[in-house]
Amino acid sequence: MASSGEEEVRNKQVIFRDYVTGNPKESDMYVTTSSTIKLKVPQGSAAVLIKNLYLSCDPYLRIRMGRIEGSNNVFTSFTPGSPLSGIGVAKILDSGHPEFKEGDFVWGTTGWEEYSLITEPEQLFKIHNTDVPLSYYTGLLGTPGMTAYAGLHEVCSPKTGDYVFISSAAGAVGQLVGQFAKMMGCYVVGSVGSKEKVDLLKNKLGFDEAFNYKEEHDLDAALKRYFPKGIDIYFENVGGKMLDAVLLNMKPHGHIAVCGMTSHYNLSQPQGFSNLISLIYNRIRMEGFNVFDYFHLYPKFFEMMLAYIKEGKIVYPEDIVEGLESAPAALVGLFSGRNVGKQVILVAPAS
């Protein structure tokens, strides 16, 4: 299509309506075809024009829906009236950059729209291996996979026999942390929000145990039931009451990797914690991390993951919805646990 030179098409987009407080709603976004785009990069530009194929639905997008001010230098707010953006997989239709050519598949940050003009294509990763599903580059072989790898191996340094607990364990990151820990010879327990997800963790992903936190009236008692000798490693995804309970059940010199705190993203006022003094009593190391600090390890991670996939050592459930029209509901559904596995939006087939 790019070779036609001047072809201009309507560009379906998911538009961010306005800054959000509290729980996000589908009405905070809307889908429109009012915009048009030329299927060729501007003359003399080093940009690339891409057709988006898959978009990644991730909880951190809720942070970007709020008005970000002050000390948060990791994320920037979405701009009201403009498309949302996030990690996606795309095919290059036209390129003014020497490293990319028409027909290449790439993954990286893109708009929630059919077509995107990427003016800084250096941040895109070229996909050389297409023997695996392209959607894997939104999860297993992309940022969530790298997050699981870095958080567990680099932040927590697990040892054989460690007792590992993971919250939001059926999500894009948690399900991989559990499988990586099992490969290391750890005892692994996950918390999730439904019986279906408990069954997924125990029967398909190889977790030793799993429980539905919604059925537990006393999280401290639940953790003592599954970890009578305490927790060596906690992979933190939710914060709130779960973190407070975990702090009472960590072993001395235990490690907590803080990946996310989804229970806090929709709060209008910050929520405190009651048991932080346990960090002192039990000499616990609690560390937040940003996956982008570890992307120098991506080649090593990628080769490891390809081997795991070929050997059948990794199970990676995906929850794929079709069409940009489905995107608002998919994003909002993350916060009620509607998805089972990595939430992905199929924008267009790869062919």
N, C-alpha and C positions, 0 to 999 in steps of 0.2 A: 504493500500500500504506500510505503514512504516514497517509492520511486516515482509516483505520479506527480510529486513535487508540490502541488498546490491543493491537494485534497483537504477539505475541512469537514469535520463531523461534529455531531452533538456529543457531548461528553457527560455521561451520567455521573453524578457526584453525591456523596453523603456530606451534607453541610452541617456544621456546628452552629446551633441557633444562638446560644448565649451562655454565659458562665453559669455553672451549676452549683447549688448548695444542697446538701442532703443526698438522698438516693437519686441516681440518674434515671431518667425516663426516656422512653422512645421518642417522645415529643421534643426532647432536647436536641434532636437531630431531624433532618428531613432530606429526602432524596429528590433531586431535581435534574432535568436535562436542559436547563436554560443556557448552559455554557457551551461554547464550541471551542475546538482546538484544531490547529493545522497538524497534519501527520508528517511533518518534516521539521527538523531543527532549524532555527534562524541561521541565515547565511553568516559564516565566520564564527559561529558559536561552538564551544567545546561541550555543549550539553548533549544529552541523549533523550530520545522520545521513546517511551515504553508503553506497552499494553499490559495492564495489570491482570494477573491470572489468579493469584491467591492473596488474601489479606489475613493477617494475624489479629485475633481478638485477644487482648491482654488486659488484666486488671489495672496496670499502671496508667492506661489511657484515662481512667477516671480522675487521676491526679491532674492530668492536663486539661480536663474539662472545668476545673476550678480556676479561680484567679490566683495565680502563683506570684507571691511576693516574698521579699526577705531573703532568707538563707538558702532556699532551695535552688541550687545551681546545677541540678541534674536535669530537670525538666523545664520546659517552657509551656505556657498555656496555649491551647488552641485559640485561633482568632475567630471571634464570632462572625458569621457570614462567609467563612471559608471552609474548604473540605477538611475533615479529620485527616490525620496521617499516622502511619505506623509501619511496622515491618511487613513486607510483602514479597511475593515472587512475581517476576514480570519477564516479558520478551521484548527485546529491543527492536523497534520498527525503523529507527533512523538514528544515526550517530554522527556527531562532529568531534568525537573524542578518539584519539588513536588507539586506546586500549579496548574499545568496544566496537562491535560491528553489528549490522542488521542480522537478526536471527539468533543472537546470543541470548541465553537465559541468565538472569541475574536475581539476586535477593538483596534486600536492604530497605532503607526508609523510603516510602512512597506515599502518595495520596490515596485517600479512599474514593477512588474514581476509576473510570474505565481506562483513561489514558493520562499519563503524567509526563511533564517535561522536567527532567532532572538536570538542574544547572550545575550541580557539583557531583558528577558521577563517580568521583574518586571514593565516595563512601559506599558504593555498591560492590557486592561480591559477585564475581563471575561464577556461574555454575558450570563446572566441567564434567561432573558426574551426573548423568541423567538416567542411570540404571535404577534409581530409587524414585519413589513418588516425589514430584516437584513440591508438593505441599509440605514434605518433611523439612524443607528449608525455612518454613515459618515456625518450626518447633524443634523436632528431634535434632536436625542438623543446623539449626539457626540459634537465635538468641536464647530461647528457653533451654535448649540442650546445653549450650555453653554455660548458662547460669547454674544449672544443676551440677555440671562438672566442676566449675570453679568454686562454687559454694561448698561442696562436699570435700573435694580433694585439696584445694588450696587453702580454704579458710578453716576447715575442721580436721583435716589430716586423720581420717579414720584408721583404726587398726582392727585386725581380725578379732572377733569376739566382742566388739563394742556394741552397746545398746543404743539404737538410733530411733528417734521419734521425729515424724514429719507431719506437720499440719497441712491442710489443703492438699492431701497426698494423692488425689486423683487428678490434679491439675496438670498443666503442661510441664511444669518444673518438678513438682512433687513426685509424680509417677516415675520420673527418671532418677531422682535422688534415691528413691527406694531400691530401684533395680541396681544402680551403681553400688549402693551399700551392701546389697546381698552378694554381689560379685566379690566384694572385699571380705566376705565371711562375717558380716555383722548380723545381729538380731534386729529386725526392722518392724516397727509398728507405725501405722498411719491413721490419722483422723480425717473423716470425710462427713458429708452431710446427708447421706441416704444409704439405705440398705443395698441398693443396686451398686453403689460405689464401694461399699464394704466388700461385696462379692467380687467386684472387679479386682481390687487389691489382693485379696487372698487367693482367688482362683485363677487369675490370669497374669498378674504382675509379680507373683511370688513373695508378697509380704508375709511375714510370720503371723501377724495379727493386724486387725483393723477394727475401728469402732466408729459409730455414728455419734458425733458430739451432741447432736440435737436430742438424743435419747439419754444423755448423761446429765443428771441434775447436780452432780458434784464432780467436777473435772479433776480435782485433786485426788479423790478416791479412785476415779477411773484410771488415772496414771499410776497410782500405787498398785492397782490390780494388774496392769500390764507390765510394770517395771518395779517389782518389789525391791530390787537392789539399786534402783535409780537409773537415770539416763546419762549416757556419756555424751551424746551428740543430739542437739535439737536443731532441726532445719525449720526456721521460723517463716511462715507465710501469712499469718493472720493477726497476731498481736492480741490485744484485749484480754479477756478472762483466761484464754488458753495460755498465754505467756505467763500470766500470774501463777497459774497452776503448775506450769513446767518449772518455774523458778524454785518451787518447793520440792521438786523431785529430781533435780540435777545432782549427779555425783560430784564430789570434790574434783576440781580441775577439769570439769566438763566444758564443752564448747557449744556455743549457740551462734549459728550463722543467720543473720537477719537479712532475708531476701525481700520480704514484703510484709505489709500489715494491712491486709484487705479490710479488716473490721474497722479500721480508722479512716478509710478513704472517704466515707460518706458522712463523717461527723462534722457538725458545724463548729464544735468546740473540742479542743484536744482532750484526750482521755489519759489519765495518769495510771500508774501501776502501784500495787501495794507491797510487792515482795522483792523489790530490787536489792534490798539489803542482803539477800541470799547470794548475790554476786560476790560480796565480801566474805561472808561466812564460809562459802564453799570454793572460793578462789576460782570462780567461773569466768571464762573469757567469752564475752558477748560482742560480736563484731558485725557491723553492717558492711555491705559490700556492693559495688557497682560492677556488673559484668563487663563493662567496656574497659575496665582496668586490667582485664585478663585476656583481651582478644589477641595478644601476642602468642597465646597458647592455642589459638584456633586450628592451625595446621595439624598439630599433634592430636587435638581433640577429634578433628574430622577423620583422620586416618583410623583412630581407635573406633569411632562410631561406625564407619563403613565396615570394618571387620566384624563388629558386633552384629550389624544388620545381616551381613552375608552368612554368619554362623548361626543366626536365629537366636541370639542371646538377648535381644531387646524386643519388648512388645511396646507398641506405641499407638494406643487408641486415639483416633481423631473424631471430632464431631464437626462435620462439614455441612454448612448451609449454603444454598445456592442463591446467587444474585445479590447485588448491592441493596436491593429492597429489604433483604433479610438482615442487613448489617446492624441497624439500631437495636432490634430485638436480641440479636446474638450478643452484643456488647452488654446490654442491660442484664441479660440472663446470667452473665458471669457472677453477679452479686447475689443471686438467689440459688446458685448451684444447678442451674438448668442443664448445663452442658455436662457430657460425660466424655472425658478426654480433652485433647487440645482443640479449642474452638477455632475453626478456620472458616473463612468466607470464600467460596468459589465465585470469582468474578467472571471468568471466561475460560473455556478449554484451551489447552496448550497448542492444539493443532491450528 
